[in-house]
């Protein structure tokens, strides 16, 4: 399970931060790109599992989903994809492999309680 190992490293990171700053973590905010290959529901379930025996037990994982955005070389604009099946510009239909966003998997913020 790929999600579980990711969840464990998120818990590790948050726990280190909590210890260093002497705070309690209420929530971990994460950006998740549509191309990250991670299933949101599965990651949340894994997070609950990974944090169960830690001080993060009561914390929540808040996931912000990031759609795929490509850059169209024809229109010179960024466009958001409605599907990740086809990497084509929504304006002119030209294919593009210039991915601007959508690969994210990063912790953006920690909600703490001191
Ligand atoms: Zn275009």
Boltz pocket constraint, residues with backbone or C-beta under 6 A from the ligand:
constraints:
  - pocket:
      binder: B
      contacts: [[A, 72], [A, 73], [A, 74], [A, 75], [A, 76], [A, 89], [A, 90], [A, 91], [A, 92], [A, 93], [A, 94]]
      max_distance: 6.0
